[in-house]
Amino acid sequence: MIRKALWLSATSVFLTLFTVGGHAEDRVVNVFNWSDYIDSSIIDDFTKKTGIKVVYDTFDSNEILETKLLAGGSGYDVVVPSGNFLARQIQAGVFQKLDKSKLPNLSNMWDVISERTSKYDPGNEYSTNYMWGTVGIGYNIKKVQAALGTDKIDSWDTFFNPETLAKLKDCGVYVLDSPADMIPAALKYLGLDPNSKSADDIAKAEEVMIKIRPSIRKFHSSEYINALANGDICLAVGFSGDVFQARNRAQEAKQGVEIGYAVPKEGAQIWFDQMAIPADAPHVAEAHEFINYMMTPEVIAKSSNYVLYANGNKASQQFVDKAILDDPAIYPDAATLEKLYTVQPYDPKTQRLITRSWTKIVTGQ
């Protein structure tokens, strides 16, 4: 009996050691990213290469992500906030600094983009770029031609002018459910600073949005992709790559739907989505492996080719489809870049103003 007890004890110790050190337990990384934002084969390839299982969840607004992060205990290891949200989340202690010794692929990053993202994350200590793009106008070329007499949109006036937008009401208008994107666009249209914190300026932006509210069918930050692709709507204010995804889906469907995208001549927002690790992430080593893998030139290029967004990885450009790399709406030329503005994080007082204003706009009250 003593020998049997000793054998059982030894077996128990062996199994415990094997579980801890021998990876008998599955390694896992929990990722929270934007919807429609990765080629799923990348996740499969990562698991095959590393043995790390990826639990992949999605969101479609920065506000949803921020609520989870500020509450703590989200269980996520890698998250992808936009730069202006990232900045204030860093201040709130939401993230841990990246261990750059575990991220050798940082050497592939593009200094032009890293310099811009450092405005949100000085020294890029907490994050690295995933994708970047613009907020502009996606539209159904034929339906806009029928309603407005032109097949080309080049100005915010098409959207913010109540009389013009009313002509598109019946064919359908969707708008990002995102005050951090829409209020600055309204301010820019009015010739004001898109980063204004003035209550008077925000009230003016609200007034512009309230006037066009009757012509807006829906506020949503991802549904416009399929709605455009299917020909269900004729205009959406959305993210550049989402509109290009809609364009490609429409082409594949071969139903005669043609989608255009405009960076308005008055100027538009350039945004940056950043990979970061929450301070309370349960799988920090796996998080670093995932981020480093995503910075592999061929991998992030595959993602850009799928989602039709530019990425901040210079070394990847030789693997990005030429049609994407040469498209100034995706990789803007110098003239387009000059028209683009960044949105800075709101302080708590301004955030409350923006939130109240947006509630009035969306509800129409």
C-alpha positions in Angstrom: 0.0 0.0 0.0 2.9 2.3 0.8 4.5 1.6 -2.6 1.2 2.3 -4.3 0.7 5.6 -2.4 4.2 6.7 -3.3 3.6 5.8 -7.0 0.3 7.7 -7.0 2.0 10.7 -5.4 4.9 10.6 -7.9 2.4 10.4 -10.8 0.5 13.4 -9.4 3.6 15.5 -9.2 4.7 14.4 -12.7 1.3 15.3 -14.2 1.3 18.7 -12.4 4.8 19.5 -13.7 3.8 18.3 -17.2 0.6 20.5 -17.1 2.6 23.6 -16.1 5.8 23.1 -18.0 4.9 20.7 -20.8 2.0 22.6 -22.3 -0.5 19.8 -21.7 -3.0 22.6 -21.2 -3.9 24.5 -24.4 -2.2 27.8 -24.8 -4.7 30.5 -25.7 -4.9 34.2 -26.6 -8.1 36.1 -26.4 -8.4 38.8 -29.1 -11.1 41.6 -29.3 -11.0 43.3 -32.7 -13.3 45.2 -35.0 -15.8 43.3 -37.1 -14.9 42.4 -40.7 -11.3 43.2 -39.9 -9.1 40.1 -40.6 -8.7 37.3 -43.0 -9.7 34.3 -40.8 -7.0 32.1 -42.4 -4.4 34.3 -40.6 -5.9 33.1 -37.3 -5.7 29.4 -38.4 -2.1 29.9 -39.6 -1.1 31.4 -36.3 -2.5 28.5 -34.4 -0.8 26.0 -36.7 2.5 27.8 -36.3 2.5 28.4 -32.6 0.0 25.9 -31.1 -1.8 28.9 -29.5 -5.6 28.8 -29.8 -7.2 32.1 -30.7 -10.5 33.1 -29.1 -11.6 35.9 -31.4 -14.4 38.3 -30.5 -15.5 41.4 -32.4 -17.0 44.9 -31.7 -18.1 47.7 -33.9 -17.6 50.8 -31.8 -14.8 52.2 -29.7 -17.3 52.9 -27.0 -18.2 49.2 -26.6 -14.5 48.4 -26.3 -13.8 51.2 -23.8 -16.7 50.2 -21.5 -15.2 46.7 -21.2 -11.7 48.0 -20.7 -12.6 50.5 -18.0 -14.7 48.0 -16.1 -11.6 45.7 -15.9 -11.5 42.0 -16.0 -12.4 41.8 -19.6 -10.3 38.6 -20.1 -8.9 39.9 -23.3 -5.2 39.7 -24.2 -5.1 41.8 -27.3 -7.4 44.6 -28.2 -7.5 47.1 -31.0 -8.7 50.6 -30.0 -8.5 53.7 -32.2 -5.7 56.2 -31.4 -7.9 58.9 -29.8 -9.5 56.4 -27.5 -6.1 54.6 -26.8 -4.6 57.9 -25.6 -7.1 58.4 -22.8 -7.1 54.7 -21.9 -3.4 54.8 -21.4 -3.9 57.7 -19.0 -6.5 55.6 -17.2 -4.0 52.8 -16.7 -5.9 50.4 -18.9 -2.8 49.0 -20.8 0.6 47.5 -20.0 3.7 48.6 -21.8 4.8 46.3 -24.6 7.9 44.2 -24.0 9.7 45.2 -27.2 12.3 42.5 -26.6 9.5 40.0 -27.5 8.5 42.0 -30.6 11.4 41.7 -33.1 9.0 42.5 -36.0 8.7 46.0 -34.7 11.7 46.7 -37.0 9.2 46.3 -40.0 7.1 49.3 -38.9 6.7 52.4 -41.0 8.2 55.5 -39.4 5.8 57.8 -41.2 2.9 56.1 -39.4 4.7 55.5 -36.1 5.4 59.2 -35.9 1.7 60.0 -36.2 0.6 57.3 -33.7 3.1 58.6 -31.2 0.8 61.6 -30.8 -1.6 59.2 -29.0 1.0 56.9 -27.5 4.4 58.7 -27.0 7.2 56.5 -28.0 4.6 53.8 -29.0 5.3 52.3 -25.7 1.9 50.7 -25.3 0.8 49.9 -28.8 1.7 49.2 -32.4 -0.3 49.9 -35.6 -2.7 47.4 -37.1 -4.5 49.4 -39.8 -5.2 53.0 -40.6 -7.6 54.7 -42.9 -10.1 57.6 -43.4 -13.7 58.5 -42.7 -15.5 59.4 -45.9 -18.5 58.9 -48.0 -19.4 55.6 -49.6 -22.2 55.7 -52.2 -24.1 53.8 -54.9 -23.0 55.4 -58.1 -26.1 54.7 -60.1 -28.6 55.7 -57.4 -26.7 58.9 -56.6 -26.7 59.7 -60.3 -30.5 59.2 -60.5 -31.2 61.3 -57.4 -28.6 64.1 -57.7 -27.8 64.1 -61.4 -24.1 63.4 -60.8 -22.2 60.1 -60.4 -19.3 61.7 -58.4 -19.3 63.0 -54.8 -16.4 65.1 -53.7 -17.8 67.3 -50.8 -19.3 66.9 -47.4 -22.1 69.2 -48.7 -23.7 66.1 -50.2 -24.3 64.8 -46.7 -24.5 67.9 -44.5 -26.8 70.0 -46.7 -30.3 69.1 -45.7 -31.8 69.8 -49.1 -29.3 67.5 -50.9 -29.5 64.7 -48.4 -33.3 64.7 -48.5 -33.0 63.7 -52.2 -31.3 60.5 -51.0 -33.6 59.7 -48.1 -35.8 57.3 -50.1 -32.9 55.3 -51.4 -31.3 55.0 -47.9 -28.7 56.7 -45.8 -26.6 55.1 -43.1 -24.2 56.9 -40.7 -21.5 55.7 -38.3 -22.9 55.4 -34.8 -19.8 57.2 -33.5 -19.8 60.7 -32.2 -16.0 60.7 -32.1 -16.1 60.4 -35.9 -19.2 62.3 -36.9 -19.0 65.4 -34.7 -15.5 66.3 -35.9 -16.7 65.8 -39.5 -19.5 68.2 -38.9 -17.1 70.7 -37.4 -14.8 70.4 -40.4 -17.7 71.0 -42.8 -18.6 74.2 -40.8 -15.0 75.4 -41.2 -14.4 74.9 -37.5 -11.6 73.0 -35.7 -12.5 69.3 -35.8 -10.9 69.1 -32.3 -12.8 72.0 -30.8 -13.9 71.5 -27.2 -16.1 74.6 -27.3 -19.6 74.0 -26.2 -20.8 76.6 -28.7 -19.0 74.8 -31.6 -20.3 71.4 -30.5 -23.8 72.9 -30.4 -23.3 74.1 -34.0 -22.3 70.6 -35.1 -25.3 69.2 -33.3 -27.6 71.6 -35.1 -26.2 70.6 -38.5 -26.8 66.9 -37.7 -30.3 67.5 -36.3 -31.3 69.2 -39.6 -30.3 66.2 -41.6 -31.6 63.6 -39.1 -34.9 63.1 -40.9 -33.0 61.8 -44.0 -30.9 59.2 -42.0 -32.3 55.7 -42.0 -29.9 54.2 -39.5 -26.9 54.8 -37.3 -24.6 51.7 -37.3 -20.9 51.2 -37.6 -20.8 48.0 -39.6 -24.1 47.2 -41.2 -23.6 49.7 -44.0 -21.1 47.3 -45.6 -23.7 44.8 -46.7 -26.3 47.4 -47.1 -24.2 49.2 -49.7 -23.1 45.9 -51.3 -26.6 44.7 -51.7 -27.9 48.0 -53.1 -30.2 48.5 -50.1 -28.9 52.0 -49.5 -27.3 54.7 -51.6 -25.0 56.5 -49.2 -23.1 55.8 -46.0 -20.6 57.8 -44.0 -18.1 55.2 -43.0 -14.6 53.8 -42.8 -12.7 53.7 -46.1 -11.9 50.0 -46.1 -15.4 49.0 -45.1 -16.7 50.8 -48.2 -14.1 49.1 -50.4 -15.2 45.7 -48.9 -18.8 46.7 -49.9 -17.5 47.5 -53.4 -15.8 44.1 -53.8 -18.8 42.2 -52.5 -21.0 44.1 -54.9 -18.7 43.2 -57.8 -18.7 39.5 -56.8 -22.5 39.4 -56.6 -22.7 40.8 -60.2 -26.0 42.5 -59.6 -25.0 45.8 -61.2 -24.3 47.6 -58.0 -21.3 50.0 -58.3 -19.8 51.6 -55.2 -17.7 54.8 -55.0 -15.8 56.3 -52.1 -15.0 59.9 -51.5 -12.5 61.7 -49.3 -14.3 65.1 -49.2 -12.4 68.0 -50.5 -13.0 70.0 -47.2 -10.9 67.4 -45.4 -11.5 64.1 -43.6 -10.3 62.2 -40.6 -7.3 59.9 -40.7 -7.5 57.3 -37.9 -5.2 54.6 -36.6 -6.3 51.3 -35.0 -3.6 50.1 -32.6 -2.9 46.6 -31.1 -2.4 46.8 -27.3 -2.4 44.5 -24.3 -4.7 45.2 -21.3 -3.0 45.6 -17.9 -4.9 42.6 -16.6 -4.5 40.4 -19.6 -4.4 36.7 -18.5 -2.0 35.5 -21.3 0.7 38.2 -21.7 3.3 35.9 -23.4 0.7 34.7 -26.0 -0.4 38.3 -26.6 3.1 39.3 -27.5 3.4 36.3 -29.8 0.2 37.2 -31.5 1.1 40.9 -32.0 4.6 39.9 -33.3 3.0 37.5 -35.7 0.7 40.1 -37.0 3.7 42.4 -37.7 5.2 39.7 -40.1 5.2 41.5 -43.5 3.5 38.7 -45.4 0.9 38.3 -42.7 -0.2 41.9 -42.3 -0.1 42.3 -46.1 -2.5 39.4 -46.3 -4.8 41.2 -43.9 -4.6 44.5 -45.9 -5.4 42.6 -49.1 -8.5 41.2 -47.4 -9.8 44.2 -45.5 -8.7 46.8 -48.0 -7.1 49.1 -45.4 -3.5 50.4 -45.3 -1.3 49.1 -42.6 1.6 50.7 -40.7 4.2 48.1 -41.7 6.6 49.4 -44.3 8.2 46.0 -45.0 4.7 44.6 -45.9 4.3 46.9 -48.9 6.1 44.5 -51.3 3.4 41.9 -50.5 0.4 44.3 -50.7 -1.7 44.0 -53.9 -0.5 46.7 -56.3 -4.0 47.9 -57.0 -4.4 48.6 -53.2 -0.9 50.1 -52.8 -1.5 52.4 -55.8 -5.0 53.5 -54.8 -4.7 57.0 -53.2 -8.0 56.4 -51.4 -6.3 53.6 -49.4 -2.7 54.7 -49.4 -3.2 58.5 -49.7 -0.9 60.5 -51.9 0.8 63.7 -50.5 -2.1 65.9 -51.7 -4.7 63.8 -50.0 -2.7 63.5 -46.8 -2.6 67.3 -46.5 -6.4 67.3 -46.3 -6.6 64.8 -43.5 -6.9 65.6 -39.8 -6.5 63.5 -36.7 -9.0 63.5 -33.8 -7.6 64.1 -30.3 -9.0 62.4 -27.2 -11.8 64.2 -25.3 -11.4 65.3 -21.7 -14.2 64.1 -19.4 -16.1 67.4 -19.6 -16.1 67.5 -23.4 -16.9 63.8 -23.6 -20.1 64.4 -21.6 -21.0 67.2 -23.9 -20.4 65.0 -27.0 -22.4 62.1 -25.5 -25.4 64.3 -24.7 -25.3 65.9 -28.1 -25.1 62.5 -29.9 -28.0 61.1 -27.9 -30.1 64.1 -29.1 -29.0 63.5 -32.7 -29.6 59.8 -32.8 -33.0 60.0 -31.1 -34.0 63.1 -33.0 -35.1 64.8 -29.8 
